[in-house]
Amino acid sequence: MKVKIWIFSLILMTSGAFGQGKYGNTAEDSVKCVTNISLYKEHFKQKNYADAKKGWINVFDGCPQAQKSTYINGVKMYRSFIAKQKDPALKAQLIDTLYMIYDRRIEYYQQKAYVLGRKGTDMATYSPDNLMAAYETLRESVYLGKTKTEAGVLVKYYQVVYLLYANKEIDKSILIEEFIPVSEYIDGAIFDNAANAIDAGTEKAKAKFNSRVEQYNSAKATVDDIFIKVALCEDIE
């Protein structure tokens, strides 16, 4: 009963979006969209992803601009599906869908640098036989995001660069060259977040920025360790 009341309330609130394409181009489309959002989220909250899948797909295909959470929740669900799937062919299909979720999120909600960082990280995990694709995706994310790039993405990018060098897919010079911008972005992020921590108005905000400083310091140590493993004195000079 509560779900039905919520659906009706949301339809009333979104009635002004008719014709704009967010929930659908017609009243009927909007009713379907809101109903599917409600139904899939009820299952999603209970981590019943198998039953949530059908409603989620209807939202993903039928009203892709309705909510950003469609993509955030979709990534979580499909990672779970991938982890449980044993059949290689079916797993490959799930992985392709996961990547498509990231692409569709960029299409409708931008945040290209951030989303590409998440996608590239998953590509390195789920498609280890195609590290070059992960490298290209992560590189674009890092160079777009610069000091705003997540610490984990900066680390993953340099790890992928190292793996490609170890696999003899790229030259050592690239590993040396990419150390410079990655290190600069990490140092910039440390400085920015440390400054924000000082200016923070609440203890909660201060703790958040200090936590980020710790994350970037950890990233810096990891990247330095990778560099030191391969860099000779003449490389550093």
Buried (B, 14 or more C-beta within 10 A) or exposed (E): EEEEEBBEEBBEEBEEBBEEEBBBBEEEBBBBBBBBBBBBBBBBEEEEBEBBBEBBBBBBEBBBBBBEEBBBBBBEBBBBBBEEBEEEEEBBBBBEBBBBBBEBBBEEBEEBBBBBBBBBBBBBEBBEEEBBBBBBBBBBBBEBBEBEBBBBBBBBBBBBBBBBBEEEEBEEEBBBEBBEBBBEBBEBBBEBBBEBBEEBEEEEEBEBBBEBBEBBBBBBEBBBEBBEEBBEEEEEE
